[in-house]
Amino acid sequence: MSKTNLIPEYQTFNEFYLQQVLPYKNANPTDIRLDGRMSGATRNVSAYFWYLNKKWKVDADTYIDRLKLAFEKSETTNEPFKVKHTRDKKGECLVIKDQPLRNKKFYVYRVGEK
């Protein structure tokens, strides 16, 4: 029987950062991404969190320093993100406010709503 890996779900971005990202980074200080790899795309999901009554998935190839930046921004404002359309206009993604869209290394996409 294979083991089922449940993807954790958090009520807020800050909860996700404090309960999953920070302990992971402390245990793996040299890792730059949530999946531990240095490069390459993946569509594996690291976690889900809720923001603006929408459920968002965090892809495992998201860079930890970008998550830290978003967390620091969230400590000074209630809305650290902007909601943008994906390139194909079929979905939505979050971008960190005041950050460039190119080479964002922050892969968070909407997957549901309340």
N, C-alpha and C positions, 0 to 999 in steps of 0.2 A: 504494500500500500504506500503510495507516494504522499509525502508531506505537502500540505497546502499552505502556501505562504500568503497570509492575509496582508493586504496593503493597509497601513494605518490611516485613520481619518481623524482630523483635528478640527475643532470648532473655530479656530482662528489661525492666521498666519503666525502670530507670535507664539502660540501654543506649539505649533509644528516646529518652529525654530528652536525653542527652548527644550522641548522634549525629544526631538529627533536629531536635528542638525548639530546643535552644540555638543551633545554627548558623543555623536559620531566623530566630529572634528577633534574633540579632546582625545578620543581613543585612536584616531588615525591622523595625527598632525601633518603628515606630508601629503595627504590626499587633497587634490584640488577640486574634485567633483564628487557628487554623492555616490556614484558607482565605483569610485576608486580608480578609474581609468584616467589616462592622460589625454586621450583623444578618441575620436570616433563617435558616430551618432548612435543613439539607442532610443527606443520607444518604451523602455521599461519604466514603470511608474514607481517613484520612491514613496509618495504619500499623497493624500488628499487633504485639502483644508477648505473652509468656507470663508468667503469674502463677498460682501454686498449681496447676501442671500443667494449666492451661486457657489456651486461646488467646483473646485479647481484641482487639477492633477499637476504634480511636480514631476517632471521627467528626471530620470536618474542621471542624465548627462548635464544637469544644471550645476554651475560652478558655485562652490561654497562661499567664495568671497562676495558674489552677487547676492546670495541669501543674507549674508551678514549686512551688506549695504542696505538691503530692503528692511531688515530688522531695525537697524539704527534709524532709518527714516521713519519707520512706524512708531518709534518712541517719541517723535516730535510732531507727528500728524496722524489723524485717524484714517487718512487716505494716502498711503505711500505709493499706490499703483494707479496706472491709467489702464482702462480696458480698451484694447485695440482689436480690430478684425485681423484674423490670420491672413496670410498672403492670398489664399484662394477665396477669401471672403465667405467661407462656409462655417467659420467658427470664431471664437474669441480667445484672446490671450491677454495676459497681464504683462505690463512693462513697468519698470521702476521709474517713477517720476523723475524728470531732469536727467535721464540717462539716454545715451544715443541708442537708436534702434538697430544699427548695424553692429554685428559682433556682440550681441547682448549677453549671450551665455546664461540666459535666464529663461528657462523653458517651462512655462506654466500656462495651462490651457483649460478652458471651461468644459466641464463634463455634465453638469446638471444644475438644477435650481430647486429652491424650496417651494 
